[in-house]
Amino acid sequence: MLPSRRQFTLLLMCGTLPVMTTASLAPILPGLHRAFRDVPQIDVLSRLVLTAPALSIAMGALLAGYLLDRLGRRSVLAVSLMIFALFGSYGLWTQDIQWLIGARFIFGFAVAGIMTATATLLADFFEPKHLRSKMGLQAGIMGGWGIFAQTASGWLAETSWRYPFALFLAALPLLPLVWLWLPETIKVQAEENAVPESKGPISPQAFIIGFFSFAAMGLFVVVPIQAPFYFGHKLGIGPTSTAILLSVLTGASSLTSLSFAFLKGRWTQKTILTLGFLSMTIGFLMLSLWTRRLVLAGGMAAIGCGIGSIGPSISAWIAELTSPSYRGRAMGLLTTANYLGQFSVPLWSQQLLEPYGYEGLFLTAALVSFLCSVSVMLSLRNLRLHAAGTNVDMVVMPAPDSRDKEKDSRLSS
């Protein structure tokens, strides 16, 4: 059953909220660092404010996927929106950075529920040939909202590092609409149009694809976590200009995601992922070798194009490989992979930053991204999506031996 226009619009609006998890707070990092400069290990703690939700998202996505398949979609989405608003805005009044990190950790469970629920609902509503374009549309709108949130955050951070946390209250107006507009019977309706269960619960191929999503997200988050310090401390770029550069990243990702349906119709999935990682490689090389703002903007655009093609491509691919009754859990596993990669960024990036500097960090990210592109070409060469609306089963028949040939010859005589 296709959703009504208002149901689809509501899903898109809910799906845009998680983009604020890290992107909208990136401009506050220098101000947050100054406010808590006397706290031990503030270099790590200030970055954990951005990435603390990643661990709870990774943990909560598995639980959210299970609850979505067992309890339905609407309840999980509504509770997640409430937690998102309450704990997302905690930075407006907290006086302790440890408590702020704890609130951000709880906030991550809400993000996991929203991301998994909206992706699962889209997969329930749409057939495979439409799902790819809808995933790209959702990612594109997320990018547009991300540009607004980053710009608004940079403007608000000029006054106080606390004010950008008010942006998370945007979830509150959506909460009653979820209860009023979304039915709780979507899972049942999806099962009526289910793809045959012979595909199995979760394809082993999905785990291979999920690994590359883990790598892509881990590389991508290096930019919002480390670039504000690089731009501000080393290059002398202010919060507003930093927010604009980050908006270039988000804008490029958004435009690439919007064109995803066009790209998917002409290129194989392997080609899209390979080019995505190569684009990120070029972007990190530009950040590591040049300091002019125009070149920096080009590097941000290249990284954005890479993640903009990789993200919706992988989401749609895994949704098509999974039967509807296990789709919530599959999306939960994908979300877990993404945010485990993001949570690890402050730990390994800080270890590279101290001896090699920002240039060495970005150069290492370029190398890893290039290795991922090569690995995609080698490990995913035989993976293909079936055409929309068709199920193709390949049966390999054994070659006849010599006695079979002699028997066939006698019969034909």
LOKE-740943 format. One record per residue (C-alpha): residue in one letter; residue number from 0; x, y, z. Coordinates in steps of 0.1 Angstrom, whole numbers, m for minus. Each point is the difference from the previous one (the first is absolute). Layout:
N
 res   n     X     Y     Z
   A NUM     X     Y     Z
...
REM end
This chain:
413
 res   n     X     Y     Z
   M   0     0     0     0
   L   1    14    33   m10
   P   2     0    28    26
   S   3   m21    31    m2
   R   4    18    32    m8
   R   5    m1    12    36
   Q   6    12   m33    13
   F   7    30     0   m24
   T   8     7    37     9
   L   9     0    m8    37
   L  10    24   m29    m6
   L  11    24    23   m18
   M  12    m2    26    27
   C  13     7   m26    27
   G  14    28   m15   m20
   T  15    18    34    m2
   L  16     4     3    38
   P  17    29   m24     4
   V  18    22    21   m23
   M  19     3    25    29
   T  20    16   m26    23
   T  21    35    12    m8
   A  22    m1    24   m29
   S  23   m20    28    17
   L  24    23    m1    31
   A  25    33     1   m18
   P  26     3    38     1
   I  27    m4     1    38
   L  28    32   m21     7
   P  29    24    29     3
   G  30   m24    19    24
   L  31    m7   m32    20
   H  32    37    m6     3
   R  33     6    35    14
   A  34   m29    m3    24
   F  35    13   m32    16
   R  36    37     6    m6
   D  37     9    m7    36
   V  38   m15   m36    m1
   P  39    26   m27    m4
   Q  40     1   m17   m34
   I  41   m22    27   m15
   D  42    15    m7   m35
   V  43   m16   m34     0
   L  44   m31     9    20
   S  45    m9    29   m22
   R  46     0   m23   m30
   L  47   m19   m27    18
   V  48   m29    25     3
   L  49    m4    m5   m37
   T  50     7   m37    m2
   A  51   m15   m14    33
   P  52   m33    m6   m18
   A  53    18   m23   m25
   L  54     5   m28    25
   S  55   m36     1    13
   I  56   m13     2   m35
   A  57    21   m31    m9
   M  58   m14   m18    31
   G  59   m36    13    m3
   A  60    m4    m7   m37
   L  61     0   m37     6
   L  62   m27     3    27
   A  63   m20    25   m21
   G  64     1   m24   m30
   Y  65   m13   m28    22
   L  66   m28    21    15
   L  67   m10    13   m35
   D  68    m5   m35   m12
   R  69   m18   m11    32
   L  70   m20    30    13
   G  71    m5    20   m32
   R  72    14    32   m14
   R  73   m20    29    14
   S  74     6    m6    37
   V  75    38    m3    m4
   L  76     1    32   m21
   A  77   m22    20    24
   V  78    20    m9    31
   S  79    33     7   m18
   L  80   m12    35   m10
   M  81    m8     8    36
   I  82    34   m11    13
   F  83    17    18   m29
   A  84   m15    34    10
   L  85     5    m4    38
   F  86    36   m12     0
   G  87    11    17   m32
   S  88    m6    34    16
   Y  89    18    m9    32
   G  90    29    22    m9
   L  91   m21    31     5
   W  92     3    m1    38
   T  93    26   m25    10
   Q  94    30    11    20
   D  95    20   m32    m1
   I  96    15   m14   m31
   Q  97    m1   m36    13
   W  98   m38     3     5
   L  99    m2    15   m35
   I 100    18   m30   m14
   G 101   m23   m23    19
   A 102   m31    18   m13
   R 103    14    m3   m35
   F 104     5   m37     5
   I 105   m37    m4     9
   F 106    m9    23   m29
   G 107    17   m26   m23
   F 108   m27   m26     7
   A 109   m26    24   m13
   V 110    20     6   m32
   A 111     3   m37    m5
   G 112   m38    m4     3
   I 113    m7    28   m24
   M 114    25   m11   m27
   T 115   m10   m36     1
   A 116   m38     7     1
   T 117     0    24   m29
   A 118    22   m22   m22
   T 119   m22   m30     8
   L 120   m32    18    m7
   L 121    13    12   m34
   A 122    10   m36    m8
   D 123   m35   m12    11
   F 124   m18    26   m21
   F 125    19    m2   m33
   E 126     9   m26   m25
   P 127    37    m5    m8
   K 128     0    21   m32
   H 129   m15    30    19
   L 130    19    m7    32
   R 131    33    10   m14
   S 132   m12    35   m11
   K 133   m19     5    33
   M 134    32    m8    20
   G 135    19    24   m21
   L 136   m27    27     5
   Q 137     1    m5    37
   A 138    37     3     1
   G 139    m1    31   m22
   I 140   m26    17    23
   M 141    22   m10    30
   G 142    28    19   m17
   G 143   m21    30    m5
   W 144   m11     0    36
   G 145    36    m6    10
   I 146    11    32   m19
   F 147   m26    20    19
   A 148     9   m16    33
   Q 149    37     6    m5
   T 150    m4    36   m11
   A 151   m24     7    29
   S 152    23   m17    24
   G 153    30    21   m11
   W 154   m21    32     3
   L 155   m13   m10    35
   A 156    35   m11    11
   E 157    13    35    m6
   T 158   m21    10    31
   S 159     3   m31    21
   W 160    10   m36    m5
   R 161   m32   m10    18
   Y 162   m26    15   m24
   P 163     4   m26   m28
   F 164   m14   m27    23
   A 165   m34    17    m4
   L 166    m2   m14   m35
   F 167    m7   m34    13
   L 168   m34    12    13
   A 169   m12    m2   m36
   A 170   m10   m36     7
   L 171   m29    11    23
   P 172   m25    12   m26
   L 173     4   m33   m19
   L 174    m9   m22    30
   P 175   m38     5    m2
   L 176     0    m3   m37
   V 177    16   m35     2
   W 178   m29   m12    22
   L 179   m27    16   m22
   W 180    12    m8   m35
   L 181    21   m32     1
   P 182   m20   m33     4
   E 183    14   m27    22
   T 184   m10   m26   m26
   I 185    28     8   m24
   K 186    19   m32     8
   V 187   m31   m21    m8
   Q 188    m6    18   m33
   A 189    36    m5    m9
   E 190    m2   m37     7
   E 191   m29    m3   m25
   N 192    23    13   m27
   A 193    31   m18    13
   V 194    27   m12   m22
   P 195     2   m39     2
   E 196    16   m11    32
   S 197    24   m23   m20
   K 198    25    29     0
   G 199     6    m8    37
   P 200     0    23    30
   I 201    31    21    m6
   S 202    23    m7   m30
   P 203    37    m7     8
   Q 204     7    25   m28
   A 205   m16    27    22
   F 206    27    m5    26
   I 207    27     7   m27
   I 208   m18    31   m11
   G 209    m4    11    36
   F 210    38    m2     5
   F 211     6    26   m27
   S 212   m27    22    15
   F 213    18    m3    33
   A 214    32    12   m17
   A 215   m16    28   m20
   M 216   m18    15    30
   G 217    32    m3    21
   L 218    19    20   m26
   F 219   m27    25    m5
   V 220    m4    10    36
   V 221    37     9     2
   V 222   m10    33   m17
   P 223   m26    14    24
   I 224    21   m11    30
   Q 225    34    12   m10
   A 226    m5    25   m27
   P 227   m14    28    23
   F 228    32    m1    21
   Y 229    22    m1   m31
   F 230   m19    29   m16
   G 231    m2    20    33
   H 232    32    m6    18
   K 233    25    m5   m28
   L 234   m15    20   m29
   G 235   m18    27    20
   I 236   m34    m5   m15
   G 237   m30    11    21
   P 238   m31   m19    10
   T 239   m22    14   m27
   S 240    25    m7   m28
   T 241     6   m35    15
   A 242   m38    m6    m1
   I 243    m1    11   m36
   L 244    28   m24    m9
   L 245   m18   m28    18
   S 246   m32    10   m19
   V 247    19    m6   m33
   L 248     7   m35    12
   T 249   m37    m6     8
   G 250   m12    18   m31
   A 251    21   m22   m23
   S 252   m12   m31    19
   S 253   m36    11    m4
   L 254     2     7   m37
   T 255    17   m33    m7
   S 256   m26   m19    20
   L 257   m28    17   m20
   S 258    16   m12   m32
   F 259     4   m35    13
   A 260   m30   m14   m19
   F 261    15    13   m32
   L 262    34   m14     7
   K 263   m13   m34    11
   G 264   m19    m5   m33
   R 265    33     2   m20
   W 266    27   m13    23
   T 267     5   m32    19
   Q 268    m1     1    38
   K 269    37    m9     1
   T 270     8    30   m23
   I 271   m19    24    22
   L 272    18   m11    32
   T 273    34     0   m17
   L 274    m5    35   m13
   G 275   m13    11    33
   F 276    31   m11    19
   L 277    22    15   m28
   S 278   m17    33     4
   M 279     6     0    37
   T 280    37    m9    m7
   I 281     3    31   m22
   G 282   m17    22    27
   F 283    23   m11    28
   L 284    30     6   m22
   M 285   m11    35    m7
   L 286    m5     7    37
   S 287    35   m14     9
   L 288    20    18   m28
   W 289   m16    34    m3
   T 290   m12    28    23
   R 291   m17    25   m23
   R 292   m37     3     8
   L 293   m11    m7   m35
   V 294    19   m33    m1
   L 295   m12    m9    34
   A 296   m36     5   m12
   G 297     8   m22   m30
   G 298    13   m27    23
   M 299   m31     2    22
   A 300   m22    m3   m31
   A 301    19   m31   m12
   I 302    m4   m17    33
   G 303   m37    10     1
   C 304    m5   m15   m35
   G 305    16   m32    11
   I 306   m21    m6    31
   G 307   m31    13   m19
   S 308     3   m29   m25
   I 309    11   m26    25
   G 310   m27     5    27
   P 311   m33    m4   m18
   S 312    15   m26   m24
   I 313     8   m23    29
   S 314   m33     6    18
   A 315   m21    m8   m30
   W 316    22   m30    m8
   I 317    m4   m16    34
   A 318   m37     7     1
   E 319    m5   m19   m33
   L 320    21   m29    12
   T 321   m21    m5    31
   S 322   m34   m15     5
   P 323   m26    24    16
   S 324    m4   m19    32
   Y 325    37     5     7
   R 326     4    34   m15
   G 327     0    20    32
   R 328    28   m22    14
   A 329    20     4   m32
   M 330    m3    38     1
   G 331    10    m1    36
   L 332    31   m20    m8
   L 333     9    26   m27
   T 334    m5    28    24
   T 335    22   m18    26
   A 336    28    m4   m26
   N 337    m2    37    m9
   Y 338     2    13    35
   L 339    26   m24    12
   G 340    21    15   m27
   Q 341    m8    35    11
   F 342     6    m7    37
   S 343    35   m12    m7
   V 344    10    32   m18
   P 345    11    21    31
   L 346    21   m29    13
   W 347    21    m9   m31
   S 348     0    35   m15
   Q 349    14    16    32
   Q 350    28   m26     0
   L 351    10    10   m36
   L 352    m5    37     7
   E 353    26     3    27
   P 354    30   m13   m19
   Y 355    m9     9   m36
   G 356   m23    30     3
   Y 357   m32     7   m20
   E 358    18    m4   m33
   G 359    11   m35     9
   L 360   m34    m9    13
   F 361   m18    10   m32
   L 362    27   m17   m21
   T 363    m6   m32    20
   A 364   m37     3    m6
   A 365     7     4   m37
   L 366    20   m32     0
   V 367   m26   m20    19
   S 368   m27    13   m24
   F 369    20   m11   m30
   L 370     6   m35    15
   C 371   m38    m2     5
   S 372    m6     8   m37
   V 373    23   m28   m10
   S 374   m16   m24    25
   V 375   m34     8   m14
   M 376    12   m10   m35
   L 377    14   m33    13
   S 378   m26   m11    25
   L 379   m33    12   m15
   R 380     7    m8   m37
   N 381   m27   m28    m1
   L 382   m27    19    20
   R 383   m29    13   m21
   L 384   m35    12     7
   H 385   m28   m18   m17
   A 386   m22    21   m23
   A 387   m29    17    17
   G 388   m30   m23     4
   T 389    18   m32   m12
   N 390    16   m29    18
   V 391    26   m19   m20
   D 392    11   m34    13
   M 393    32   m14   m16
   V 394     1   m38    m2
   V 395    33   m16    m8
   M 396    m4   m34   m17
   P 397    28   m26     0
   A 398    16    m7   m33
   P 399   m10   m33   m15
   D 400    26   m28     1
   S 401    10   m21   m30
   R 402   m25   m27     8
   D 403   m29    25    m1
   K 404    12    12   m34
   E 405     1   m35   m14
   K 406   m35    m7    13
   D 407   m13    32   m16
   S 408    17    m9   m33
   R 409   m17   m34     0
   L 410   m34    15     8
   S 411     3    25   m28
   S 412     9   m27   m25
REM end
